[in-house]
Amino acid sequence: MRIERSNLLSRIAEGLSREPITLLLGPRQCGKTTLARYYEGRPDTHWFDLQNYLHRSRLEDNAMGTLGSLRGLVVLDEVQILPQLFSVLRVLADRREMPARFLLLGSASPSIVRHASETLAGRVFRIEITGFLGSEVGTHHRDTLWLRGGFPDSFTAGNDPASLKWRRDFISDFLQRDLPALAESRLSAQQLRRLLLLLAGQHGSCVNASSLGRDVGVDFKTVQRYLDILEGAYILRVLPPSFTNIVKRVRKAPKLYFRDTGLLHALLGLETTEQLETSGRMGFSWEGFCLEHVIHELDLPHEDCFHYSIQNGAEMDLVVSMGGSKFGFEFMRGDVPQITKSMHTAAQDLGLKRVFLVYPGPDTFALDNSERFVAVAWKDLPGWRSRLS
């Protein structure tokens, strides 16, 4: 199955036209290289795969001479392997004649964002991608996308068992190779796997690093370090709390989500749609699935996304600040959406302009006469950004 990702290709083209450097970020095997290969084969495209010893050696020996002589488009895949390239790229990006544009592909490294922000400020167009979205594969594939997740090899597998095997292999590789390297870890493989399993059990919940540390056998600072690494590697989304001036006991802990529900389900042992639908974690899984789609389909600024929760009181799954206004999103698996007391209270507490209740049904419609509360069918999320006004 070939999936066209025309929106992402358009954004890459926009980046290449606007800035000397375009940075494409996302987890390993989410399709970054496949997107960049759209430009491969053109006479003015030069490709460096930094996992290739020969390519890496050329740049280690003489990066300025190798890159400085090129014209057209220069693609650097797995650029996080050579962070020293950023200082060279800064010099090349500042050339007056601009003979070359650079497309950088990076994954699984929290440091790459820091290097880009510090060294390439004002010179880089940043694009963050995830696995497949409903708008890319077709919203009629919703349940398959929810169960298997959006990693291309997992989604396009011939059957559910083949998809599950791919995801389990991905998790094993990440635990054995990527995570220890990123964390310079001394934790055992068993401790790392236990941490991931515990995090899967807390998907959609406020995270308590001290409690996790006790269960794994490490201190809370170690857990927090791993949470930061997993977030930087695009495995987890850590959603911070929204604070207001109201006199209520607002939960100050962030909420934790696996960005890809396919990985979540592999960790939870959910192998089929039937098992998922009858699982006690089904509602939390749906919440994370919708959360990622809302953020990516609506192209929301990640730094403006929060959750809201009062101890023993009102909650709002996602709070977004846009154009001077605040909007709320709730994610409900049921077929009959309705305004709850919790939603109404949270909307009042936060002064939300509108609240969107995302559910799996077929129709989008207002839930009240003022249209402040709207039920949004999941299939209608693509293109919904224009409604945030």
VENVEN-V391221 format. One record per residue. SS is DSSP state (2 for helix, 1 for strand, 0 for the rest). PHI is phi in radians with two decimals (999 if undefined). PSI is psi in whole degrees, 0 to 359 (NA if undefined). Layout:
# VENVEN-V391221
SS,PHI,PSI / SS,PHI,PSI
This chain:
# VENVEN-V391221
0,999,123 / 0,-1.73,124 / 0,-1.87,119 / 0,-1.41,129 / 0,-2.01,62 / 2,-1.09,326 / 2,-1.12,318 / 2,-1.19,321 / 2,-1.08,323 / 2,-1.15,322 / 2,-1.20,322 / 2,-1.10,316 / 2,-1.06,320 / 2,-1.09,315 / 2,-1.07,316 / 2,-1.15,333 / 2,-1.46,338 / 2,-1.72,323 / 0,-2.27,157 / 0,-1.18,336 / 1,-2.27,131 / 1,-2.03,128 / 1,-1.97,117 / 1,-1.84,113 / 1,-2.02,148 / 0,2.97,171 / 0,-1.16,162 / 0,-1.01,143 / 0,1.10,28 / 0,-1.67,358 / 0,1.95,12 / 2,-1.11,312 / 2,-1.13,321 / 2,-1.06,319 / 2,-1.11,314 / 2,-1.16,333 / 2,-1.19,353 / 2,-1.00,330 / 2,-1.67,351 / 0,-1.20,145 / 0,1.65,345 / 0,-1.29,144 / 0,-1.10,338 / 0,-1.80,18 / 1,-1.89,132 / 1,-2.12,128 / 1,-2.02,130 / 1,-2.20,118 / 1,-1.75,110 / 0,-1.31,356 / 0,-1.50,350 / 0,-1.51,122 / 2,-1.01,318 / 2,-1.13,317 / 2,-1.10,315 / 2,-1.12,320 / 2,-1.11,320 / 2,-1.02,318 / 2,-1.38,329 / 2,-1.19,323 / 2,-1.33,320 / 2,-2.76,73 / 2,-1.13,316 / 2,-1.12,315 / 2,-1.18,320 / 2,-1.19,311 / 2,-1.42,327 / 2,-1.17,337 / 0,-1.56,355 / 0,-1.53,152 / 0,-2.19,149 / 1,1.70,226 / 1,-1.89,130 / 1,-2.01,120 / 1,-1.81,126 / 1,-2.05,105 / 1,-1.59,138 / 0,1.03,50 / 2,-1.14,340 / 2,-1.14,345 / 2,-1.17,329 / 2,-2.16,76 / 0,-1.08,340 / 0,-1.17,348 / 2,-1.19,337 / 2,-1.10,322 / 2,-1.19,326 / 2,-1.19,316 / 2,-1.10,327 / 2,-1.07,315 / 2,-1.11,315 / 2,-1.17,327 / 2,-1.24,340 / 0,-1.63,4 / 0,-1.16,136 / 0,-1.10,320 / 0,-1.40,342 / 0,0.87,66 / 0,-1.29,342 / 1,-2.46,149 / 1,-1.94,152 / 1,-2.13,131 / 1,-1.98,113 / 1,-1.83,133 / 1,-1.98,127 / 1,-2.45,149 / 0,-2.67,161 / 0,0.90,38 / 0,-2.62,106 / 2,-1.03,334 / 2,-1.24,336 / 2,-1.11,322 / 2,-1.16,319 / 2,-1.12,315 / 2,-1.07,316 / 2,-1.13,318 / 2,-1.16,319 / 2,-1.40,319 / 2,-1.64,325 / 0,-1.91,21 / 0,-0.94,130 / 0,1.41,3 / 0,-2.16,357 / 1,-2.18,140 / 1,-1.85,114 / 1,-1.73,132 / 1,-2.23,125 / 1,-1.86,127 / 0,-2.07,162 / 0,-2.20,193 / 0,-1.23,190 / 0,-1.03,146 / 0,-1.97,166 / 2,-1.02,323 / 2,-1.18,341 / 2,-1.62,321 / 2,-1.69,348 / 0,1.75,127 / 2,-1.16,346 / 2,-1.25,348 / 2,-1.66,21 / 2,-0.93,309 / 2,-1.16,323 / 2,-1.15,317 / 2,-1.12,320 / 2,-1.13,312 / 2,-1.20,310 / 2,-1.51,341 / 0,1.43,180 / 0,-1.75,358 / 0,-1.02,128 / 2,-0.91,313 / 2,-1.20,332 / 2,-1.34,315 / 2,-1.16,320 / 0,-1.58,5 / 0,-1.02,154 / 0,-1.13,334 / 0,-2.76,173 / 2,-1.09,317 / 2,-1.05,321 / 2,-1.16,321 / 2,-1.11,316 / 2,-1.09,319 / 2,-1.07,317 / 2,-1.04,316 / 2,-1.18,321 / 2,-1.15,322 / 2,-1.14,320 / 2,-1.06,315 / 2,-1.11,317 / 2,-1.09,315 / 2,-1.08,318 / 2,-1.13,318 / 2,-1.22,323 / 2,-1.50,331 / 2,-2.04,301 / 2,-1.23,308 / 2,-1.11,314 / 2,-1.04,323 / 2,-1.20,318 / 2,-1.18,322 / 2,-1.66,355 / 0,0.83,53 / 0,-1.36,145 / 0,-2.00,3 / 0,-1.27,149 / 0,-1.28,162 / 2,-1.05,324 / 2,-1.15,320 / 2,-1.16,319 / 2,-1.14,317 / 2,-1.14,319 / 2,-1.09,320 / 2,-1.07,314 / 2,-1.09,319 / 2,-1.13,319 / 2,-1.15,320 / 2,-1.13,322 / 2,-1.09,322 / 2,-1.20,340 / 0,-1.81,9 / 0,-0.93,127 / 0,1.49,6 / 1,-2.09,163 / 1,-1.21,135 / 0,-1.62,139 / 0,-2.12,102 / 2,-1.13,326 / 2,-1.15,316 / 2,-1.12,317 / 2,-1.08,319 / 2,-1.06,318 / 2,-1.09,321 / 2,-1.25,330 / 2,-1.56,334 / 0,1.65,30 / 0,-2.37,171 / 0,-1.45,167 / 2,-1.16,331 / 2,-1.14,323 / 2,-1.16,317 / 2,-1.05,315 / 2,-1.09,322 / 2,-1.10,319 / 2,-1.22,324 / 2,-1.06,317 / 2,-1.09,319 / 2,-1.17,315 / 2,-1.13,326 / 2,-1.20,316 / 2,-1.16,335 / 0,-1.57,8 / 0,1.15,26 / 0,-1.57,319 / 1,-1.99,152 / 1,-2.00,124 / 1,-1.87,108 / 1,-1.64,114 / 0,-1.27,161 / 1,-1.37,152 / 0,-1.66,126 / 0,-1.81,144 / 0,-2.30,175 / 0,-1.56,7 / 0,-1.27,151 / 0,-1.53,77 / 0,-2.47,161 / 0,-1.49,84 / 1,-1.32,134 / 0,-1.18,128 / 0,-1.70,356 / 0,-1.44,144 / 0,-1.28,160 / 1,-1.75,148 / 1,-2.01,135 / 1,-2.40,142 / 1,-1.35,129 / 0,-1.15,328 / 0,-1.96,118 / 2,-1.22,337 / 2,-1.09,316 / 2,-1.13,319 / 2,-1.00,312 / 2,-1.16,325 / 2,-1.10,319 / 2,-1.21,326 / 2,-1.48,355 / 0,1.30,26 / 0,-1.67,107 / 0,-1.72,339 / 0,-2.34,164 / 2,-1.08,323 / 2,-1.11,318 / 2,-1.13,321 / 2,-1.11,314 / 2,-1.12,333 / 0,-1.79,3 / 0,-1.36,150 / 0,-1.22,347 / 0,-1.72,7 / 2,-1.01,314 / 2,-1.11,320 / 2,-1.18,322 / 2,-1.11,314 / 2,-1.05,320 / 2,-1.04,313 / 2,-1.16,322 / 2,-1.05,312 / 2,-1.21,321 / 2,-0.99,311 / 2,-1.12,321 / 2,-1.17,319 / 2,-1.07,313 / 2,-1.11,318 / 2,-1.50,319 / 2,-1.16,325 / 0,-1.64,359 / 0,0.93,52 / 0,-1.43,141 / 0,-1.13,122 / 2,-1.07,326 / 2,-1.25,350 / 2,-1.84,16 / 1,-1.90,131 / 1,-2.47,171 / 1,-2.07,163 / 1,-2.33,131 / 1,-2.68,129 / 1,-1.78,136 / 0,-1.01,122 / 0,1.04,31 / 0,-2.59,216 / 0,-1.19,152 / 1,-2.44,156 / 1,-2.49,122 / 1,-1.06,320 / 1,-2.51,130 / 1,-2.11,128 / 1,-2.20,135 / 1,-1.75,123 / 1,-2.49,125 / 0,0.98,36 / 0,1.46,0 / 1,-2.10,161 / 1,-1.98,140 / 1,-2.22,149 / 1,-2.04,150 / 1,-2.28,133 / 1,-2.07,147 / 1,-2.13,116 / 0,-2.20,131 / 0,-1.41,340 / 0,-1.15,161 / 0,-1.53,350 / 0,-2.10,87 / 0,-1.22,144 / 0,-2.70,157 / 0,-1.30,126 / 0,-1.73,164 / 2,-1.06,321 / 2,-1.08,315 / 2,-1.08,315 / 2,-1.11,317 / 2,-1.14,316 / 2,-1.10,321 / 2,-1.08,320 / 2,-1.24,316 / 2,-1.01,317 / 2,-1.63,352 / 0,1.12,43 / 0,-1.24,136 / 0,-1.25,317 / 1,-2.58,155 / 1,-2.22,128 / 1,-1.95,124 / 1,-1.78,106 / 1,-1.54,127 / 1,-2.49,169 / 0,-1.51,3 / 0,-1.26,181 / 0,-1.55,343 / 0,-2.12,148 / 0,-1.89,130 / 1,-2.80,158 / 1,-1.27,144 / 0,-1.74,353 / 0,-2.58,168 / 0,-1.16,330 / 0,-1.43,351 / 0,1.07,26 / 0,-1.30,328 / 1,-1.95,126 / 1,-2.29,131 / 1,-1.48,125 / 1,-2.03,119 / 1,-1.13,135 / 2,-0.93,322 / 2,-1.15,343 / 2,-1.63,1 / 0,-1.05,318 / 0,-0.98,129 / 0,1.48,5 / 2,-1.37,348 / 2,-0.96,326 / 2,-1.10,342 / 2,-1.44,352 / 0,-1.46,70 / 0,-2.60,NA
